[in-house]
């Protein structure tokens, strides 16, 4: 596990251009837009992309078959990717949040709450994305992800017309989603925290189990 983390860390450090792009975006946001939520989300996604790039490089250099011939099991490989992606994205969220707090101390509570919400959303996205990347690889995985998200968007848009006609539900998916969000934010803080924790744990269990199954069946 330690060797895999060191390997991926060194691969990430070779992508200095993305860090330069991130610094430029930080400067632009603070000088012109004052978009702290955007900055936190963008920084976290940059760190996620850096980890995904390590998977693409493993595929490109055919290093995965070599790794699993060493004292590294397929399960260990999957576990390391989850630790690296969730941990590295958390690092991006924390760094960008600290930077925002240093510059705008009067928004401390708001920034922390927004940062936690953004990280949870992106963490769920990562849990959804990792099995796809392991199944299809780097380039094909991105195409499959875009295709799946496009299908979900088309289905959700279509349901706006189907639901009112079939069940008499006014407003379709948009109204249902809005009512669900209002209902959720109306719950006590403890119940909201418990619900979010349960959803995250269930999503992690499903994603991790799917990734292990994919890796066990994968042929190199």
Backbone as ProteinMPNN parsed JSONL, in Angstrom:
{"seq_chain_A": "XXXXXXXXXXXXXXXXXXXXXXXXXXXXXXXXXXXXXXXXXXXXXXXXXXXXXXXXXXXXXXXXXXXXXXXXXXXXXXXXXXXXXXXXXXXXXXXXXXXXXXXXXXXXXXXXXXXXXXXXXXXXXXXXXXXXXXXXXXXXXXXXXXXXXXXXXXXXXXXXXXXXXXXXXXXXXXXXXXXXXXXXXXXXXXXXXXXXXXXXXXXXXXXXXXXXXXXXXXXX", "coords_chain_A": {"N_chain_A": [[0.831, -1.202, 0.0], [1.876, 1.291, 0.878], [3.95, 1.605, -0.98], [2.481, 1.856, -3.37], [1.096, 4.247, -2.903], [3.26, 6.039, -2.773], [4.241, 5.782, -5.387], [2.063, 6.803, -6.934], [1.961, 9.366, -5.886], [4.379, 10.457, -6.809], [3.844, 10.376, -9.535], [1.755, 12.227, -9.656], [3.098, 14.56, -8.954], [4.454, 15.12, -11.253], [2.709, 16.472, -12.832], [2.845, 19.376, -13.019], [1.797, 21.475, -14.443], [-0.973, 21.566, -14.087], [-1.146, 22.413, -11.441], [-0.13, 24.968, -11.778], [-2.122, 26.098, -13.397], [-4.188, 25.997, -11.541], [-3.285, 27.857, -9.613], [-3.388, 30.202, -11.144], [-6.134, 30.407, -11.595], [-6.975, 30.768, -8.946], [-5.926, 33.347, -8.452], [-7.362, 34.889, -10.347], [-10.018, 34.526, -9.506], [-10.052, 35.663, -6.937], [-9.367, 38.297, -7.502], [-11.318, 39.288, -9.278], [-13.879, 37.936, -9.291], [-14.698, 36.965, -6.815], [-15.641, 34.479, -6.128], [-16.044, 32.225, -3.983], [-17.172, 29.682, -3.457], [-17.048, 28.516, -5.987], [-14.269, 28.426, -6.273], [-13.468, 26.597, -4.261], [-14.785, 24.252, -5.097], [-13.684, 23.957, -7.674], [-10.928, 23.669, -7.131], [-10.95, 21.289, -5.668], [-11.843, 19.499, -7.654], [-9.723, 19.629, -9.453], [-7.72, 18.316, -8.004], [-8.909, 15.821, -7.906], [-8.85, 15.108, -10.628], [-6.117, 14.875, -10.988], [-5.584, 12.511, -9.632], [-7.123, 10.698, -11.134], [-5.664, 10.819, -13.442], [-3.432, 9.322, -12.759], [-4.432, 6.746, -12.93], [-4.944, 6.591, -15.637], [-2.322, 6.737, -16.574], [-1.277, 4.395, -15.476], [-2.655, 2.59, -17.066], [-1.756, 3.32, -19.621], [1.049, 2.851, -19.58], [1.025, 0.185, -19.037], [1.35, -0.693, -16.424], [-0.207, -1.805, -14.405], [-0.608, -4.692, -14.733], [2.027, -5.435, -14.139], [2.291, -4.559, -11.5], [0.495, -6.195, -10.057], [1.751, -8.602, -10.189], [3.644, -8.442, -8.326], [4.09, -8.28, -4.701], [1.406, -7.218, -4.409], [-1.946, -7.126, -4.174], [-5.007, -7.338, -6.11], [-7.148, -6.277, -4.707], [-5.796, -4.599, -2.939], [-4.803, -2.698, -4.707], [-7.185, -1.465, -5.589], [-8.147, -0.447, -3.137], [-6.12, 1.367, -2.519], [-6.491, 3.295, -4.528], [-8.962, 4.375, -3.818], [-8.375, 5.463, -1.288], [-6.41, 7.311, -2.025], [-7.786, 9.002, -3.868], [-10.069, 10.035, -2.436], [-8.744, 11.09, -0.218], [-6.867, 12.878, -1.367], [-8.511, 14.658, -2.734], [-9.816, 15.726, -0.537], [-7.68, 17.076, 0.587], [-7.322, 19.096, -1.346], [-9.764, 20.463, -1.006], [-9.515, 21.356, 1.646], [-7.188, 22.996, 1.548], [-7.975, 25.039, -0.271], [-10.159, 26.058, 1.129], [-8.973, 27.002, 3.496], [-7.372, 29.016, 2.392], [-9.36, 30.756, 1.434], [-10.542, 31.462, 3.875], [-8.448, 32.782, 5.172], [-8.242, 35.08, 3.615], [-10.787, 36.112, 3.779], [-11.947, 36.453, 6.577], [-14.322, 37.04, 7.889], [-16.272, 35.409, 6.887], [-16.154, 32.889, 7.99], [-17.748, 30.716, 9.173], [-19.673, 30.294, 7.16], [-18.045, 29.619, 4.963], [-16.873, 27.222, 5.843], [-19.102, 25.527, 6.089], [-20.019, 25.525, 3.418], [-17.802, 24.4, 2.194], [-17.737, 21.805, 3.296], [-20.162, 20.801, 2.298], [-19.691, 20.927, -0.482], [-17.516, 19.172, -0.707], [-18.676, 16.732, 0.098], [-20.573, 16.315, -1.949], [-18.865, 16.119, -4.198], [-17.346, 13.946, -3.367], [-19.227, 11.88, -3.447], [-19.613, 11.876, -6.183], [-17.089, 11.0, -6.971], [-17.116, 8.397, -5.924], [-18.995, 7.319, -7.593], [-17.671, 7.52, -9.996], [-15.232, 6.056, -9.899], [-15.578, 3.127, -10.159], [-16.357, 3.086, -12.868], [-14.093, 4.078, -14.167], [-12.266, 2.049, -13.546], [-13.448, -0.062, -14.867], [-13.622, 0.634, -17.64], [-11.284, 1.982, -18.203], [-8.996, 4.792, -18.779], [-9.478, 6.78, -21.083], [-11.778, 5.621, -22.368], [-13.336, 5.369, -20.116], [-13.937, 8.028, -19.429], [-15.491, 8.734, -21.64], [-17.615, 6.919, -21.333], [-18.631, 7.835, -18.897], [-19.473, 10.453, -19.542], [-21.43, 9.787, -21.433], [-23.235, 8.358, -19.816], [-24.038, 10.314, -17.954], [-25.235, 12.058, -19.737], [-27.396, 10.52, -20.587], [-28.829, 10.317, -18.194], [-29.519, 13.001, -17.865], [-31.177, 13.421, -20.11], [-33.235, 11.605, -19.543], [-34.212, 12.67, -17.123], [-35.122, 15.154, -18.035], [-37.092, 14.329, -19.811], [-38.879, 13.146, -18.059], [-40.103, 15.299, -16.91], [-42.174, 15.846, -18.598], [-43.488, 13.431, -18.766], [-44.302, 12.611, -16.167], [-46.379, 14.494, -15.274], [-48.416, 13.806, -17.113], [-48.919, 11.056, -16.691], [-49.258, 10.652, -13.911], [-50.299, 12.959, -12.915], [-48.638, 14.73, -11.621], [-47.574, 17.844, -10.889], [-45.205, 19.943, -12.404], [-43.157, 18.086, -12.614], [-39.896, 16.521, -12.539], [-38.312, 18.642, -11.648], [-39.943, 20.043, -9.747], [-40.361, 18.023, -7.871], [-37.731, 17.526, -7.004], [-37.118, 20.036, -5.908], [-38.995, 20.203, -3.803], [-38.102, 18.048, -2.295], [-35.571, 18.938, -1.509], [-36.263, 21.202, 0.034], [-37.715, 19.924, 2.035], [-35.679, 18.37, 3.194], [-33.862, 20.322, 4.194], [-35.465, 21.351, 6.1], [-35.36, 19.601, 8.188], [-34.189, 18.666, 11.526], [-30.807, 19.45, 12.599], [-29.264, 17.27, 13.53], [-30.577, 15.019, 12.504], [-30.31, 15.526, 9.795], [-27.517, 15.269, 9.552], [-27.19, 12.562, 10.217], [-28.646, 11.327, 8.149], [-27.14, 12.121, 5.877], [-24.705, 10.893, 6.488], [-25.43, 8.167, 6.464], [-26.205, 7.863, 3.76], [-23.743, 8.395, 2.49], [-22.137, 6.302, 3.499], [-23.488, 4.039, 2.514], [-23.291, 4.499, -0.267], [-20.501, 4.421, -0.526], [-19.985, 1.747, 0.206], [-21.351, 0.327, -1.827], [-20.021, 1.311, -4.129], [-17.321, 0.611, -3.591], [-17.519, -2.179, -3.356], [-18.389, -2.806, -5.971], [-16.148, -1.947, -7.426], [-14.152, -3.682, -6.471], [-15.168, -6.106, -7.421], [-15.09, -5.652, -10.199], [-12.324, -5.359, -10.579], [-11.384, -7.866, -9.81], [-12.421, -9.492, -11.818], [-11.216, -8.511, -14.043], [-9.169, -8.761, -16.919], [-5.788, -8.802, -17.959]], "CA_chain_A": [[0.0, 0.0, 0.0], [2.748, 2.46, 0.966], [4.644, 1.737, -2.255], [1.533, 2.36, -4.365], [0.859, 5.664, -2.609], [4.456, 6.785, -3.173], [4.265, 5.778, -6.856], [1.062, 7.741, -7.451], [2.367, 10.717, -5.474], [5.413, 10.909, -7.735], [3.182, 10.643, -10.815], [1.003, 13.474, -9.514], [4.036, 15.674, -8.912], [4.905, 15.425, -12.61], [1.691, 17.315, -13.471], [3.005, 20.714, -12.449], [1.01, 22.446, -15.202], [-2.288, 21.697, -13.475], [-0.983, 23.255, -10.257], [0.031, 26.336, -12.27], [-3.462, 26.527, -13.797], [-4.947, 26.206, -10.315], [-2.843, 29.111, -9.012], [-3.908, 31.291, -11.972], [-7.567, 30.511, -11.304], [-7.09, 31.386, -7.625], [-5.686, 34.791, -8.58], [-8.467, 35.496, -11.084], [-11.236, 34.504, -8.695], [-9.949, 36.618, -5.834], [-9.249, 39.666, -7.988], [-12.452, 39.768, -10.062], [-15.194, 37.333, -9.144], [-15.047, 36.742, -5.409], [-16.438, 33.246, -6.12], [-15.37, 31.295, -3.077], [-17.716, 28.341, -3.664], [-16.461, 28.026, -7.23], [-12.86, 28.145, -6.04], [-13.347, 25.366, -3.483], [-15.183, 23.145, -5.962], [-12.726, 23.817, -8.772], [-9.68, 23.145, -6.583], [-11.165, 19.882, -5.332], [-11.913, 18.733, -8.89], [-8.365, 19.541, -10.004], [-7.031, 17.263, -7.269], [-9.514, 14.557, -8.352], [-8.338, 14.823, -11.967], [-4.737, 14.438, -10.844], [-5.615, 11.099, -9.253], [-7.609, 9.952, -12.29], [-4.556, 10.76, -14.391], [-2.547, 8.209, -12.385], [-5.049, 5.536, -13.456], [-4.696, 6.609, -17.084], [-0.909, 6.435, -16.792], [-1.126, 2.959, -15.211], [-3.156, 1.889, -18.242], [-0.921, 3.632, -20.786], [2.353, 2.205, -19.44], [0.814, -1.233, -18.717], [1.989, -0.936, -15.128], [-1.082, -2.563, -13.512], [-0.229, -6.112, -14.733], [3.314, -5.583, -13.449], [2.097, -4.351, -10.067], [-0.201, -7.32, -9.412], [2.654, -9.748, -10.108], [4.441, -8.196, -7.125], [3.247, -8.511, -3.501], [0.304, -6.257, -4.404], [-3.158, -7.792, -4.641], [-5.961, -6.494, -6.817], [-7.908, -5.555, -3.686], [-4.942, -3.524, -2.433], [-4.764, -1.669, -5.751], [-8.452, -0.735, -5.528], [-8.192, 0.29, -1.867], [-5.195, 2.499, -2.606], [-7.083, 4.333, -5.369], [-10.016, 5.037, -3.035], [-7.708, 6.28, -0.264], [-5.723, 8.424, -2.687], [-8.725, 9.95, -4.47], [-10.845, 10.721, -1.396], [-7.816, 11.848, 0.623], [-6.254, 13.975, -2.117], [-9.558, 15.665, -2.964], [-10.002, 16.396, 0.752], [-6.563, 18.02, 0.708], [-7.648, 20.253, -2.187], [-10.853, 21.217, -0.379], [-9.006, 22.01, 2.858], [-6.266, 24.071, 1.166], [-8.726, 26.161, -0.852], [-10.989, 26.643, 2.186], [-8.079, 27.773, 4.365], [-6.992, 30.216, 1.657], [-10.52, 31.654, 1.443], [-10.743, 31.952, 5.239], [-7.381, 33.745, 5.461], [-8.522, 36.33, 2.913], [-12.107, 36.624, 4.153], [-12.184, 35.848, 7.89], [-15.684, 37.283, 8.374], [-17.16, 34.377, 6.34], [-15.6, 31.624, 8.471], [-18.755, 29.664, 9.309], [-20.274, 30.036, 5.854], [-17.069, 28.929, 4.12], [-16.703, 25.848, 6.324], [-20.31, 24.775, 5.724], [-20.019, 25.342, 1.971], [-16.719, 23.476, 1.855], [-18.166, 20.449, 3.648], [-21.211, 20.404, 1.347], [-19.067, 20.705, -1.789], [-16.699, 17.952, -0.664], [-19.575, 15.567, 0.147], [-21.126, 16.126, -3.293], [-17.81, 15.637, -5.08], [-16.962, 12.607, -2.916], [-20.215, 10.966, -4.015], [-19.302, 11.796, -7.61], [-15.907, 10.153, -7.099], [-17.54, 7.021, -5.687], [-19.702, 6.911, -8.799], [-16.757, 7.552, -11.124], [-14.133, 5.104, -9.794], [-15.851, 1.844, -10.827], [-16.381, 3.283, -14.318], [-12.71, 4.196, -14.604], [-11.639, 0.731, -13.453], [-14.066, -0.948, -15.851], [-13.377, 1.014, -19.029], [-9.996, 2.617, -18.391], [-8.949, 6.252, -18.756], [-10.206, 7.482, -22.14], [-13.101, 5.026, -22.518], [-14.083, 5.66, -18.9], [-14.47, 9.39, -19.524], [-16.576, 8.707, -22.632], [-18.743, 6.217, -20.715], [-19.187, 8.708, -17.866], [-20.202, 11.52, -20.226], [-22.618, 9.183, -22.008], [-24.18, 8.025, -18.749], [-24.594, 11.563, -17.443], [-26.132, 12.591, -20.774], [-28.629, 9.729, -20.534], [-29.563, 10.725, -16.994], [-30.083, 14.325, -18.135], [-32.281, 13.259, -21.059], [-34.337, 10.938, -18.836], [-34.789, 13.627, -16.169], [-35.851, 16.152, -18.808], [-38.289, 13.685, -20.348], [-39.822, 12.886, -16.973], [-40.869, 16.528, -16.662], [-43.38, 15.785, -19.417], [-44.159, 12.147, -18.558], [-44.933, 12.54, -14.845], [-47.687, 15.153, -15.193], [-49.401, 13.106, -17.914], [-49.255, 9.743, -16.147], [-49.647, 10.653, -12.497], [-50.851, 14.244, -12.532], [-47.686, 15.45, -10.764], [-47.29, 19.127, -11.51], [-43.826, 20.424, -12.316], [-42.222, 17.032, -12.957], [-38.719, 16.244, -11.72], [-37.845, 19.863, -10.991], [-40.753, 20.317, -8.566], [-40.1, 16.97, -6.886], [-36.407, 17.777, -6.437], [-37.199, 21.233, -5.073], [-39.714, 19.85, -2.577], [-37.241, 17.163, -1.507], [-34.521, 19.767, -0.903], [-36.889, 21.996, 1.087], [-38.026, 18.999, 3.139], [-34.433, 17.968, 3.847], [-33.319, 21.438, 4.966], [-36.361, 21.604, 7.224], [-35.125, 18.629, 9.253], [-33.2, 19.059, 12.538], [-29.419, 19.285, 12.158], [-28.773, 15.921, 13.845], [-31.186, 14.084, 11.547], [-29.664, 15.766, 8.508], [-26.179, 14.683, 9.604], [-27.337, 11.099, 10.191], [-29.069, 10.95, 6.795], [-26.004, 12.296, 4.969], [-23.728, 9.855, 6.818], [-25.947, 6.883, 5.977], [-26.114, 7.868, 2.302], [-22.333, 8.298, 2.117], [-21.655, 4.956, 3.824], [-24.096, 3.103, 1.561], [-22.675, 4.747, -1.576], [-19.122, 3.92, -0.48], [-20.021, 0.279, 0.223], [-21.741, -0.134, -3.165], [-18.953, 1.654, -5.06], [-16.127, -0.182, -3.281], [-17.818, -3.56, -3.719], [-18.394, -2.891, -7.428], [-14.769, -1.814, -7.902], [-13.456, -4.941, -6.169], [-15.672, -7.124, -8.347], [-14.552, -5.332, -11.527], [-10.878, -5.62, -10.604], [-11.174, -9.32, -9.724], [-12.783, -10.096, -13.099], [-10.509, -7.846, -15.139], [-8.06, -9.501, -17.518], [-4.721, -7.927, -18.458]], "C_chain_A": [[0.871, 1.261, 0.0], [3.467, 2.701, -0.355], [3.743, 2.292, -3.342], [1.254, 3.845, -4.163], [2.044, 6.524, -3.027], [4.543, 6.891, -4.69], [3.296, 6.818, -7.416], [1.386, 9.176, -7.066], [3.416, 11.275, -6.427], [4.826, 11.189, -9.121], [2.423, 11.969, -10.771], [1.933, 14.682, -9.562], [4.596, 16.03, -10.282], [3.934, 16.352, -13.34], [1.728, 18.726, -12.895], [2.156, 21.75, -13.186], [-0.376, 22.647, -14.593], [-2.23, 22.548, -12.208], [-0.824, 24.72, -10.66], [-1.319, 26.906, -12.699], [-4.312, 26.84, -12.568], [-4.572, 27.527, -9.654], [-3.37, 30.311, -9.802], [-5.398, 31.509, -11.706], [-7.79, 31.15, -9.949], [-6.946, 32.904, -7.716], [-6.848, 35.489, -9.279], [-9.73, 35.586, -10.244], [-11.177, 35.568, -7.609], [-9.916, 38.065, -6.318], [-10.545, 40.176, -8.615], [-13.803, 39.245, -9.591], [-15.637, 37.099, -7.707], [-15.895, 35.462, -5.246], [-15.795, 32.171, -5.28], [-15.876, 29.865, -3.251], [-17.142, 27.716, -4.922], [-15.013, 27.618, -7.014], [-12.668, 26.829, -5.297], [-13.687, 24.156, -4.347], [-14.187, 22.887, -7.064], [-11.415, 23.206, -8.278], [-9.811, 21.665, -6.248], [-11.186, 19.019, -6.585], [-10.552, 18.601, -9.557], [-7.595, 18.415, -9.319], [-7.6, 15.887, -7.634], [-8.954, 14.155, -9.711], [-6.89, 14.358, -11.923], [-4.672, 12.957, -10.476], [-6.091, 10.236, -10.418], [-6.5, 9.799, -13.331], [-3.584, 9.635, -14.051], [-3.111, 6.875, -12.901], [-4.843, 5.443, -14.968], [-3.249, 6.255, -17.399], [-0.614, 4.961, -16.487], [-1.556, 2.151, -16.426], [-2.226, 2.098, -19.432], [0.412, 2.892, -20.739], [2.257, 0.718, -19.073], [1.434, -1.609, -17.374], [1.131, -1.773, -14.187], [-0.766, -4.058, -13.54], [1.083, -6.376, -14.009], [3.142, -5.491, -11.942], [1.485, -5.579, -9.396], [0.605, -8.609, -9.459], [3.592, -9.619, -8.905], [3.561, -8.483, -5.9], [2.171, -7.441, -3.338], [-0.926, -6.959, -4.975], [-4.049, -6.816, -5.392], [-6.791, -5.671, -5.83], [-7.11, -4.385, -3.127], [-4.869, -2.374, -3.424], [-6.025, -0.813, -5.707], [-8.523, 0.128, -4.274], [-7.302, 1.521, -1.92], [-5.78, 3.626, -3.434], [-8.187, 5.086, -4.619], [-9.389, 5.957, -1.978], [-7.084, 7.52, -0.898], [-6.719, 9.462, -3.2], [-9.5, 10.734, -3.407], [-9.944, 11.585, -0.51], [-7.232, 13.051, -0.091], [-7.277, 15.064, -2.418], [-9.878, 16.419, -1.681], [-8.896, 17.42, 0.986], [-6.825, 19.275, -0.118], [-8.732, 21.113, -1.574], [-10.358, 21.994, 0.838], [-8.102, 23.189, 2.503], [-7.014, 25.287, 0.62], [-9.6, 26.838, 0.197], [-10.149, 27.51, 3.12], [-7.67, 29.075, 3.689], [-8.134, 31.233, 1.653], [-10.732, 32.272, 2.824], [-9.699, 33.008, 5.6], [-7.692, 35.102, 4.837], [-9.84, 36.947, 3.359], [-12.528, 35.993, 5.478], [-13.613, 36.026, 8.387], [-16.694, 36.248, 7.851], [-16.75, 32.981, 6.808], [-16.642, 30.507, 8.488], [-19.362, 29.29, 7.958], [-19.326, 29.242, 4.965], [-16.889, 27.478, 4.535], [-17.901, 24.989, 5.92], [-20.337, 24.505, 4.222], [-18.951, 24.34, 1.546], [-17.108, 22.029, 2.149], [-19.203, 19.941, 2.65], [-20.615, 20.087, -0.023], [-18.265, 19.418, -1.789], [-17.577, 16.7, -0.646], [-20.136, 15.268, -1.242], [-20.068, 15.549, -4.235], [-17.31, 14.256, -4.663], [-17.926, 11.561, -3.452], [-19.988, 10.801, -5.517], [-18.083, 10.9, -7.838], [-16.253, 8.675, -6.894], [-18.283, 6.462, -6.9], [-18.728, 6.719, -9.962], [-15.7, 6.443, -11.079], [-14.428, 3.742, -10.423], [-15.873, 1.955, -12.346], [-14.964, 3.373, -14.869], [-12.001, 2.838, -14.573], [-12.177, -0.219, -14.526], [-13.607, -0.633, -17.271], [-12.01, 1.626, -19.269], [-10.111, 4.131, -18.488], [-9.833, 6.917, -19.794], [-11.627, 6.943, -22.301], [-13.968, 5.311, -21.296], [-14.693, 7.042, -18.925], [-15.629, 9.452, -20.517], [-17.822, 8.044, -22.038], [-19.429, 7.088, -19.667], [-20.007, 9.836, -18.491], [-21.498, 10.984, -20.826], [-23.676, 8.877, -20.972], [-24.833, 9.274, -18.18], [-25.559, 12.196, -18.453], [-27.464, 11.847, -20.762], [-29.486, 10.121, -19.335], [-30.24, 12.077, -17.209], [-31.289, 14.234, -19.059], [-33.488, 12.634, -20.366], [-35.026, 11.911, -17.876], [-35.612, 14.69, -16.886], [-37.155, 15.577, -19.353], [-39.34, 13.464, -19.271], [-40.637, 14.118, -16.608], [-42.175, 16.541, -17.458], [-44.185, 14.518, -19.135], [-44.929, 12.12, -17.244], [-46.279, 13.261, -14.771], [-48.774, 14.4, -15.96], [-49.856, 11.796, -17.295], [-49.852, 9.814, -14.745], [-50.234, 11.976, -12.029], [-49.95, 15.042, -11.612], [-47.273, 16.733, -11.475], [-45.817, 19.498, -11.319], [-42.791, 19.366, -12.594], [-41.073, 16.907, -11.987], [-38.255, 17.48, -10.967], [-38.608, 20.164, -9.719], [-40.505, 19.28, -7.471], [-38.758, 17.204, -6.197], [-36.427, 18.982, -5.498], [-37.902, 20.945, -3.755], [-38.875, 18.956, -1.674], [-36.15, 17.962, -0.795], [-35.093, 20.597, 0.244], [-37.236, 21.129, 2.301], [-36.769, 18.631, 3.913], [-33.889, 19.089, 4.723], [-34.23, 21.83, 6.123], [-36.178, 20.645, 8.378], [-34.159, 19.187, 10.293], [-31.789, 18.715, 12.08], [-28.897, 17.865, 12.396], [-29.306, 14.907, 12.841], [-30.57, 14.266, 10.163], [-28.278, 15.121, 8.465], [-26.232, 13.164, 9.513], [-27.706, 10.634, 8.787], [-27.911, 11.036, 5.799], [-24.97, 11.205, 5.207], [-24.159, 8.494, 6.282], [-25.827, 6.791, 4.458], [-24.664, 7.692, 1.844], [-21.786, 6.893, 2.362], [-22.205, 3.935, 2.832], [-23.472, 3.261, 0.177], [-21.247, 4.222, -1.622], [-19.101, 2.397, -0.543], [-20.352, -0.274, -1.159], [-20.606, 0.108, -4.165], [-17.72, 0.777, -4.839], [-16.338, -1.648, -3.661], [-17.81, -3.761, -5.226], [-16.977, -2.821, -7.996], [-13.967, -3.088, -7.641], [-13.878, -6.037, -7.145], [-15.109, -6.905, -9.753], [-13.083, -5.705, -11.621], [-10.59, -7.118, -10.559], [-11.451, -9.989, -11.062], [-11.97, -9.56, -14.265], [-9.333, -8.685, -15.603], [-7.068, -8.504, -18.12], [-3.926, -8.635, -19.546]], "O_chain_A": [[0.636, 2.184, -0.779], [3.587, 3.84, -0.806], [4.18, 3.109, -4.152], [1.185, 4.609, -5.125], [1.862, 7.612, -3.573], [4.874, 7.948, -5.226], [3.668, 7.619, -8.273], [1.116, 10.102, -7.832], [3.347, 12.443, -6.81], [5.252, 12.122, -9.802], [2.447, 12.738, -11.732], [1.591, 15.71, -10.147], [5.151, 17.114, -10.463], [4.293, 16.951, -14.354], [0.736, 19.202, -12.344], [1.828, 22.792, -12.619], [-0.897, 23.762, -14.581], [-3.153, 23.313, -11.929], [-1.319, 25.613, -9.972], [-1.63, 28.06, -12.404], [-5.06, 27.818, -12.55], [-5.451, 28.247, -9.182], [-3.755, 31.321, -9.213], [-5.864, 32.644, -11.604], [-8.686, 31.981, -9.795], [-7.735, 33.65, -7.136], [-7.274, 36.562, -8.852], [-10.43, 36.598, -10.266], [-12.148, 36.291, -7.39], [-10.387, 38.962, -5.619], [-10.853, 41.362, -8.504], [-14.766, 40.006, -9.497], [-16.834, 37.044, -7.426], [-16.744, 35.372, -4.358], [-15.084, 31.308, -5.794], [-15.082, 28.925, -3.198], [-16.789, 26.536, -4.935], [-14.576, 26.582, -7.513], [-11.803, 26.032, -5.66], [-12.97, 23.156, -4.335], [-13.871, 21.736, -7.366], [-10.854, 22.327, -8.931], [-8.9, 20.879, -6.509], [-10.615, 17.928, -6.593], [-10.257, 17.571, -10.163], [-6.896, 17.648, -9.981], [-6.865, 14.901, -7.668], [-8.619, 12.989, -9.923], [-6.481, 13.532, -12.739], [-3.8, 12.234, -10.958], [-5.535, 9.167, -10.668], [-6.411, 8.778, -14.013], [-2.976, 9.053, -14.949], [-2.348, 5.979, -13.265], [-4.6, 4.365, -15.51], [-2.975, 5.557, -18.376], [0.208, 4.344, -17.164], [-0.92, 1.159, -16.782], [-1.941, 1.155, -20.17], [0.858, 2.36, -21.756], [3.274, 0.068, -18.829], [1.973, -2.704, -17.211], [1.66, -2.392, -13.265], [-0.659, -4.664, -12.473], [1.244, -7.402, -13.348], [3.764, -6.242, -11.191], [1.898, -5.964, -8.303], [0.213, -9.605, -8.852], [4.252, -10.584, -8.519], [2.408, -8.886, -6.052], [2.036, -6.836, -2.274], [-0.933, -7.342, -6.145], [-3.857, -5.603, -5.312], [-7.099, -4.507, -6.089], [-7.659, -3.313, -2.871], [-4.873, -1.208, -3.029], [-5.952, 0.414, -5.777], [-8.912, 1.295, -4.338], [-7.674, 2.588, -1.431], [-5.596, 4.795, -3.096], [-8.326, 6.299, -4.772], [-9.826, 7.094, -1.802], [-7.211, 8.629, -0.381], [-6.527, 10.66, -2.997], [-9.578, 11.96, -3.475], [-10.332, 12.678, -0.099], [-7.111, 14.126, 0.497], [-6.958, 16.252, -2.365], [-10.177, 17.613, -1.72], [-9.145, 18.502, 1.52], [-6.583, 20.389, 0.347], [-8.651, 22.341, -1.607], [-10.733, 23.149, 1.04], [-8.231, 24.265, 3.088], [-6.728, 26.423, 0.999], [-9.77, 28.057, 0.167], [-10.555, 28.611, 3.491], [-7.626, 30.123, 4.333], [-7.906, 32.428, 1.844], [-11.058, 33.454, 2.939], [-10.015, 34.005, 6.249], [-7.442, 36.144, 5.442], [-9.997, 38.167, 3.323], [-13.372, 35.097, 5.498], [-14.075, 35.247, 9.221], [-17.834, 36.208, 8.312], [-16.974, 31.999, 6.1], [-16.433, 29.46, 7.875], [-19.54, 28.11, 7.653], [-19.746, 28.303, 4.289], [-16.766, 26.597, 3.684], [-17.734, 23.858, 5.463], [-20.64, 23.391, 3.796], [-19.172, 23.53, 0.646], [-16.84, 21.134, 1.347], [-19.138, 18.795, 2.208], [-20.987, 19.096, -0.653], [-18.317, 18.651, -2.751], [-17.254, 15.712, -1.306], [-20.172, 14.113, -1.666], [-20.339, 14.606, -4.979], [-16.892, 13.472, -5.515], [-17.507, 10.48, -3.866], [-20.153, 9.707, -6.057], [-18.053, 10.127, -8.795], [-15.743, 7.808, -7.605], [-18.202, 5.268, -7.19], [-18.937, 5.856, -10.814], [-15.309, 5.937, -12.131], [-13.587, 3.237, -11.168], [-15.457, 1.028, -13.041], [-14.668, 2.806, -15.921], [-11.226, 2.52, -15.475], [-11.449, -1.075, -15.028], [-13.242, -1.539, -18.02], [-11.604, 1.78, -20.421], [-11.191, 4.691, -18.303], [-10.829, 7.551, -19.445], [-12.579, 7.722, -22.363], [-15.182, 5.475, -21.414], [-15.833, 7.228, -18.497], [-16.626, 10.132, -20.275], [-18.938, 8.533, -22.211], [-20.655, 7.086, -19.556], [-21.105, 10.14, -18.026], [-22.54, 11.634, -20.745], [-24.865, 9.1, -21.199], [-26.041, 9.296, -17.948], [-26.566, 12.793, -18.073], [-28.526, 12.453, -20.907], [-30.707, 10.241, -19.44], [-31.381, 12.283, -16.796], [-32.306, 14.888, -18.826], [-34.623, 13.067, -20.568], [-36.254, 11.975, -17.816], [-36.675, 15.085, -16.408], [-38.189, 16.246, -19.359], [-40.539, 13.578, -19.526], [-41.734, 14.002, -16.062], [-43.157, 17.162, -17.051], [-45.41, 14.519, -19.246], [-46.071, 11.664, -17.2], [-47.239, 12.693, -14.251], [-49.923, 14.354, -15.52], [-51.037, 11.453, -17.358], [-50.824, 9.126, -14.434], [-50.626, 12.103, -10.869], [-50.418, 15.93, -10.899], [-46.683, 16.687, -12.555], [-45.265, 19.381, -10.225], [-41.626, 19.707, -12.798], [-41.219, 17.145, -10.788], [-37.855, 17.398, -9.806], [-38.0, 20.508, -8.705], [-40.447, 19.618, -6.289], [-38.648, 17.098, -4.976], [-35.826, 18.95, -4.425], [-37.451, 21.394, -2.701], [-38.919, 19.077, -0.45], [-35.838, 17.705, 0.368], [-34.482, 20.688, 1.309], [-37.07, 21.551, 3.445], [-36.784, 18.584, 5.143], [-33.498, 18.848, 5.865], [-33.814, 22.559, 7.025], [-36.769, 20.838, 9.441], [-33.383, 20.09, 9.983], [-31.593, 17.806, 11.275], [-28.174, 17.32, 11.562], [-28.567, 14.037, 12.381], [-30.336, 13.293, 9.446], [-27.907, 14.502, 7.469], [-25.422, 12.549, 8.82], [-27.146, 9.658, 8.287], [-27.722, 10.138, 4.979], [-24.418, 10.651, 4.256], [-23.351, 7.758, 5.714], [-25.4, 5.766, 3.927], [-24.391, 6.929, 0.918], [-21.055, 6.355, 1.529], [-21.471, 3.066, 2.362], [-23.16, 2.268, -0.48], [-20.822, 3.649, -2.625], [-18.29, 1.818, -1.265], [-19.72, -1.225, -1.618], [-20.266, -0.776, -4.951], [-17.144, 0.26, -5.797], [-15.445, -2.283, -4.221], [-17.29, -4.763, -5.717], [-16.642, -3.546, -8.932], [-13.192, -3.522, -8.494], [-13.045, -6.8, -7.634], [-14.7, -7.857, -10.418], [-12.642, -6.292, -12.609], [-9.652, -7.588, -11.203], [-10.781, -10.962, -11.409], [-12.034, -10.108, -15.365], [-8.595, -9.247, -14.794], [-7.46, -7.498, -18.711], [-2.983, -8.062, -20.093]]}, "name": "protein", "num_of_chains": 1, "seq": "XXXXXXXXXXXXXXXXXXXXXXXXXXXXXXXXXXXXXXXXXXXXXXXXXXXXXXXXXXXXXXXXXXXXXXXXXXXXXXXXXXXXXXXXXXXXXXXXXXXXXXXXXXXXXXXXXXXXXXXXXXXXXXXXXXXXXXXXXXXXXXXXXXXXXXXXXXXXXXXXXXXXXXXXXXXXXXXXXXXXXXXXXXXXXXXXXXXXXXXXXXXXXXXXXXXXXXXXXXXX"}
